[in-house]
Amino acid sequence: MRNILVLLTSLFAFQLSESITFAQDSLLMHRIGGFDTPGYARSVARSGNNALIADGNSLQIVNISNYSAPQFVGACTTPGIAYDLIAYGNYVYLACGTAGVVAVNFSNPANPVISGICDTPGDARRLSWFAPNYTYLTVADGNSGVAMVQANDGLPVLLQSMSFTGFTHFVYASPFFWYVANGTEGIYYRQVSSGLTLTYPTPGEALFMSNWTIADGDSGVRFWSFNGTTASEVGCFDTPGYVSWVNDFSQFAFITDGINGLRLIDKSNPANPYEYAFYDTPGTAESALVGINENCVFVADGTAGMGIYGFEEAVRRLTLTTPVGGESWGIGTIVPIRWTSNNIVGNVQVDITRNYGHGRTWETLFSNEPNDGEILWTVTGAPTTYARIQIRAEQHLVTSMSPASFSLVPVPQSPSNLTISTSGDNANLSWSSVRNTITGDTITVNQYNLYRRPFDAMEWTPVITTNGDTTYTDPSILQTSPNMLYQVKAIGGQ
């Protein structure tokens, strides 16, 4: 669990250049700092120590070396309303509504200048890179659908436009698939290789997608699952506001909720999501940029400019500590399976694969077991050198598996039926061969160690090591002691 300083005052205020009072609404989220821009902040991106803000009819550049006290660096007026922006190298590209895509050279952040404009057919609202490179931009172009634009080092060029039913608010495209948020028409998905095309209505207004998590306006955030051919909703969370943006990351969904601020939804069980943290920002939260490694969020907050918020992330984690690989567990023996956990609610399930790397089929050893860190297992099944254990939290999508394979091996029985007969002063010993506990077959033993001690002695004395023989004559031993105990041990074998 990462440690972030959280201010625990019930109500406090900052007096910054924007002259706004901030109230802390969740002890797991707090305001670090902010910058009041002159316009209406709709989107924020980052380039090194600079935040780039789409702000009304302008690009604002703010230095964020000190999160608690951002400083103005430079600005550039745009020909239309700046709705979104995306940066690479020395250029930032802005979706400027009816003005299309505007490229700005900010190699000198104090004096950014427009380097090129591409007038798309519609109303450019959001941008994304055509994965996996930074050569082409996909543009959510409002009533005109989707436009494909070549970035062209700050001189953007329109390549093609594709119409969709509805108003396109967001598009993500790659050589493999496309998905589009089309407002009241719902979502569109296209698989490039197969030509599979899917359209699904949503109850609200689909505005943004992150994986298959959908910002659905006044219907909250929707969690969908896709199996390769069909998609279906598995859960939802209806927020008090209007969800315009979402970032799906691991167990969390970060959402901007309009006048109700920034919200953090735990979706580790997407069928039963819950609000983990929130902050009622002073403006209208339009979109955000999440800095996962720093546990902070940069929020484009409408008339309140940009706000920077920290959150304490209670990561759900399971870590299997035994077995970790390399162990040899004897079939029929009792062994411990151990793990540690953090922020896990409910019971766990323990599974095993005996053929990791060779098909990996899983079988359940234990289910609905208390999350107490240890369970004892009587080893069963066939021998293998490809075994791995996996533990899973039953209420969360959290698992942990042995990092390397371990072995399950037959445990040979000890030598048995040790008998003694005498001839003169000699003791004649014999015993049964060692057998496999699974098959009953005789095991070839490399050596047997024979020990003896008189009845009244405590320590065993080595007698001889045989080369796998199961008989031995101890000569003239009865002259030394008429009352003698013997034991035999098998050494090695296969």
N, C-alpha and C positions, 0 to 999 in steps of 0.2 A: 504494500500500500504506500503510495507516495505521500509524503508529508508536506502539506501546504499550510502556511499560516492563515488561520481563519479568524477574523475579528468577531468577537462574541457580544458586542454591544447590541441592544435590542433596537436602537434607532440612532443613526448618526448622520452627519452631513459633511459634504466636501464643498468647498467654495473654490471653483476653478474659473477659467475665463468664460465658461458658458453660463455661469450664475444659475445653476440648477441644484436643487436639493435631491439627494439620493437616499432611498430607504432600502435597507438590507432585508430581504424577504426569506432567505433560506440560509441556514448556518453552514451549508455545504457549498455556497457560492457567494462570492464577494466582489465588489468593484475594486479594481486596482487603480485605474486612471481613465482618462478620456480626453478628447479634443473636440471642441464645439466648432464645426465647420460652418461656413457662411450660408450653405444651401440645405438641401434635403439629402442626407446620406442614404444611398440605396445598396451599395455593395463595397466591399473592402478586399484588397489583395495585399500581398507583402513581397517586397524585394529587399533582401538583406535587412538593414535596420530602418527601412522606410516602409510606411503604410501608404498604399495608394487607394484613394477613396473616390468612388463615383458619387458626385455631390451636386445634385441639381444640374445646372448647365456648366459643370466644370469638373476637372480632375484636381484633387487636392493631394499634395504629398506632405507627409508628416513624419518626422523622425521619432522612432519608438525605441531608441537605445535605452531610455529609462521609461518603463511602462507607466510609472506613476506620474510622469510629467512629460508627455509628448510635446514636440516642438514643431511649429510650422516650418516647412522647407521651401515649397514652391507651389504654383498653381497654373492651370491652363484652362481657358474658356473653351467649351465644346459647342459645336453648331446645333446640337439638340440636347434633350434631357438624357443624362448619362444614367442608364439603368444598371449596367453591369460592366465589369472589366476583368481582364486577364492579362498577365504579364509574362514576358520571356526576354531575357537579355536586356537590351537598352530600350525595348519598346513595350508599351502597354496599349492594348486594344480595348476600346470601349464600345458597348452596344448603346447607340444614341438614338433609339426610337426611329422616327421617320428620316433621320439623317443617315442611318445605316451604321456601318462600322468605321470608327475613327481611330487612327493609329497616332500615338504620341511618343516622340523620342524624349526619354527622360535621362539620357546619359549625363546631363547636367541637371540634377534634381531641383536645383534652385530656379531653373529656367526651362521647364519642359515646353516643347513646341510640337504642333501638329505636323506629322510627316506625310500623311496620306488619308484619304477618305474613300470608302467603298459604299455606294448607295445601294442597299439591298431593296428588293421589290416591296417589302412590307414595313413592319414596325419592329426593329431589332430590339429584343429585350434581354436575352441572355446568351453568353458565349461559353464554349468549351472547346478544348483541343480535340481534333480527330486523332484518337489514340492510335499508335503509341508515340507519336512524334509531335514536334512543334512547327509543322509546316502548314497545316490546314486548320481553319476554324470552322466549327459548326455553329450556326446562328439560329436561335429561336426567333423567328421573324414574324410573330403575331399572326395576322389573318392570311399571310402569304406562306405559312408553313415553315420550312427549313431552308436556309441558304448555306451553301458551302463556299468558303472564302479562303483564298491563298494568302497567308500572312505576308510573304514576300518582303521580309526585312523592313517593315514599316510602310510599305506601299501596297495595301491590301487590294486584292482583285477578286471580283465575283466570278466563280466557276460555274455554278448551277444553282437552281432553286427548285424545291419540291413542295407541292401543295398538300395540305392536310385539312381534313374537316375540323373546324373549330379554330381556336386561337392558340397557337403554339407558344407556350411559356418557357419550355426547357427542352433541350435535346442533348443526348450523349450518343456519340457514334464511334465505331471502331471498324476495322476490316471484318469483324466477326458478327457484330450485332449492333442494332440501334434501339434505343428506347426514348420515347417522346412523351412529355406531359402536355396534354391538349385541353387544359381547362375543363369546361363542362362536358367535353366529349370523352374525358377519362385519359387512359394511357394507351400507347401504341408500342408494339414490340415487333422487330423484324430480325430474323436470323439470316445472315447473308448467305451462308453456304447452302442451306436447304431451301431458302425462300419462304420459310415458315413466317406467317404474319398473324399477329394476335392483337385484338383490340378489346379493351375492358373498360366499362364505365366505372366511375367512382361516385360515391354519394355526394361529394362536394365539388370542388374545382381543383383539378390536378395542376399544381403550379411548379413542382420540382420533384425530382427523383434522385435518390442515392441508393445504388443497387436496386432493390425492390422495396425500399421504404419510400412512401409517397407523402409529400406535403399537400394536403387536400383542402386547403382553405378553412372554411368554417366547420368542416367535418373532421378536423384534427389531423393526426398523422396515422397512416395506414401501413400495416406490415404484411407484405405479400411473400409468397414462396413460389419459386419457379423450378420445375423438375426437368427442364429441357424441351418439353413440348407444350405444357400448359402452365398457367399461373393461377393462383388463388389466394384470397386474403386469409391470413391466419390469426390476425388480431388487429386492434386499433386502440388509440388513446385520444379521446375527445378533449382538447384543451379549451380553456375559457376564451381564447382569442381566435385569430385568423392565421393559420400556419402557412407561411409563404416560402419557407426554405427548410431543408433538413440535411444533416450529415450523419449517415449511418456508419458508426465506427464501433466494431467489436460488440460489447454488450450494451452500448448506449446509442441513443439517437439524440443529437443536438438539434433543437428546432427554434426558429424565431416565430413569435406568436403575436406579431403586431403590437397593439397598445398594451398587451400583457407580457411583453418582454421576452427574455431568454429562458428556455426550459430544457431540462436534461431528463430524458425518459430512459429508464432501465428496461431493455427489451430482451434480456437474457432468456426469458420465457415469453416469446412474442404473442402467445395466446393470452397472456395475463400481464401486460406491461404496467408499469407504475411510474409516477413522477418521483425522480430521485433528488432533483434539486431545481431551483428556479431563481430568477431575479427579475423583478419588475423594473425594467429599465426606464429612464425618464422620458424617452421618446417613443417612436414606433419602430420596433425591431423588424427590419426588412430582410436581412440576410446576415451571414457571419462567416468568419474564417476561424477554424479550430486549430490551435497549436497544441497537439496532443502531447508532445514531448515536454512541453512547458506547463501543461495543465492550465491553459488560458484560452479565452475566446475573444476575438475582435468582432464587435457587433456594429453593423451599419444601422444607426438608430434614428433615422429620419431627421427631424428638426433638432435633435440632441447631438448630432454628429456621430463620432465614433466613440464607443465605450470599450474598455478592456476589462475582462472579468476573469477571476481565478476560480477554479473549482477543485474540491477535494474528491479525488476519484477512489471510491472503495471498490477496488478491482476484485472480482470474484476469481479465485484461483484454487486449483487443486494441484498438488505436486506429489507424484508417486515416488516414495523413497526406498521401497523394497518390493519387488526386485528391480534392479537397475540395469541388469545385463551381466552375463558372465557366470552367474550362479549355476550350480548343478543341484537340482532338487530331486531327491529320491522319491520314486512313486510309492505311495503308501505311507510316507512320512507326513508329519504335521509341520507346516511352515507358516510364518507370519507374512501377511501382506500389509504394508504400512504406507501411510500417506500423511501429508499436512494439508490444511485448507485455510482459506481466508474469505470471510464474508459469504460463506455457503450456507444456504437455508435448506433444511430438509435432509432426506436420506440419500445414500449413494448406491450405485450399482457397480459390481466388479465383473469384468469380462476377461476372457483369455482367447488368444489366437495361438494355435500350435504350428502354424505354417506361415509366419510373417515373411513377406517377400516371395511367397510361393502360392499366392491366391488370397491369403489373409481372410479366412472365415472366422467369425467370432461366435463364441458360446458364452452364455451367462453362468458365472459361478455363484454369485450372490446378488440378490435384488432387495430393495427396501431395507437396506442395512443402515444402522445409525452411523452418522459421520463422526466417529470417535477416534479415527486415526489408525485403527488396527483391526484385522480380522484374521482368524486362523483357518487355514485350508488344509484338508487332508488331500494330498496330491493324488489325482486320478488320471486315467487315460493312458495313451500310448507314449512311448519314448519319443523325444524330439529334441533337436538342437535349435529350433526356430520359435520358441515360445516367447510371448510377451503378454503382460497384464495391462489392462486399461481400467481406470476408475472414472466414473461419470457421476456428476451431480444430477439427481433425477429431476430437479425443478429448474435447472439452468442448462444452457448449452456450453458446459464447461467440462473438459476431460483432461486426463493426463495418462500417458502411456510410458511403459518402460523404454528408456532411450536406446537400449540395445537388447538383443535376444539372449535368453538363458536356456538351459537344458533341463529336460525331465528325463531321468535315467532310472533303470531298474535298480532296486536295492537287493543285493544277493543275501540269501539267508546265511546265518552263521553255520559253520560246520556242525553237524548233529550226530547223535547216536555214537558218542565216544564210548568205546568198550575196552576193558582191560582183562587180559588173562595172564597167567604166570606159567613159566617153565623154568624150574630151578629158581635161581635168584633174579631171573629176567622178568621184566614187565613188557608184555606184548600189547601194543595199542593199535586200534583201528577206529575210523570214523567215516561218516557218510560225506559224499561230495557236496559242494555248494551248488544250489539250484537257483534259477531265475525266478523271482517272485511273480512275474507276469505269466510266463509260458511254462514254467516247471522244468525247462531244459537244464541239463547239466552245464555249469559254467566252468570253463578251463581256468584253474587257479594257478598263478605263477608260483606261489610259495605258501606253505603252511608253517606257522611258528608254533612250536610246542613248548609249554611251560609246566613246571611242577613246584610243589611245596609240601612239606610235611604238615600234618594236621595242626601241630602246635606252632607253626610259623605263620607270619603275616605276609611276607614278601614272596612273589613268584620268581623262580629262577629259570632263565632260558635254558632249554635242553638242546634243541636243534632246529634248524630251518630246512625243511624238505623242499625238493624241487617239484612240488605238486603231488607227491605220493600221499596216500591216505592211510599208510601203515607205518609203524615204527616200533622197534624193539629197544627198550631201555635196559642195557646190560648190567647185571649184578647190582641193580638198584636196591633190591630187597635186603642185601647185606647191610646197606646203610640205614634204611628205615623201612619197617614192614608196613607203615601207614603213610601213604603218599597220595596227594591230590594232583590231577593233571587238567590242563586246559589247552585248547588248540584254537588258533586264529588264522583266518584266511587273509593273505596279503596279495593284492592285485587280482586281476581277473577280467574276463570279457565274455 
